[in-house]
Amino acid sequence: MKFSVTVVVGLCLIAAQVVAAYADSFLTLAQMKAKGFAKGLPLLYHAGIWGDLIITPVLAYIVATHANEWQRSDIVLANIIGIMAIIGFGFLWVFGAKHGLPEAHTYGGKMTVAGFIHAIYFVEAIAGIILFFFYSKITRPEASVIAAILGFHVLYGTHIFLGLYAPEWFTNRPQKDPVTWVVIGASWTALVWRCLTI
């Protein structure tokens, strides 16, 4: 039951982003260009959204197998950390889109409705990951599988592959951005460290 509920909630948050981006004319490349943006990142090309289709069942697995091990205070603290993370990343995303490439989640110096919905998903995903790695009775093999999936999601979700493909409408080159590699390196280091300390 917990697995199904978590999957449904996660998929609904992803679907809500699709609806919001469509309403904002930032779902498809054609919509984005018709809106007056020759360059940008429409939602259907946003790697993180496609990655969330994999992360959602991972989070559902975490909830289904470990939720009964968490105290209310653990859940509150994990959500506070998730909120702090989205404030930090949200600032970077808004700042980046204001001075660089507009995207479905943020452009013109503000977060869109799709961006706010993604922020809710992000907070709960971070909370679930923290609860799994620090408040659950996990084994090293189990943690390693989850860490490998998350590690790939971080790489994929930072648009490294889209930057390598380099379509004319996506002018960012995240593979050349030191901040991107700091985020990837810090995430991978934390995941490896946690797996080795179990």
HELIX and SHEET records of a PDB file:
HELIX    1   1 LYS A    2  ALA A   23  1                                  22    
HELIX    2   2 LEU A   29  ALA A   34  1                                   6    
HELIX    3   3 LEU A   43  TYR A   45  5                                   3    
HELIX    4   4 ALA A   47  HIS A   66  1                                  20    
HELIX    5   5 ALA A   67  GLU A   69  5                                   3    
HELIX    6   6 ARG A   72  HIS A   99  1                                  28    
HELIX    7   7 VAL A  113  TYR A  135  1                                  23    
HELIX    8   8 ARG A  140  GLY A  157  1                                  18    
HELIX    9   9 ILE A  160  TYR A  165  1                                   6    
HELIX   10  10 PRO A  174  LYS A  176  5                                   3    
HELIX   11  11 PRO A  178  LEU A  196  1                                  19    
SHEET    1   A 2 THR A 106  TYR A 107  0                                        
SHEET    2   A 2 LYS A 110  MET A 111 -1                                        
END                                                                             
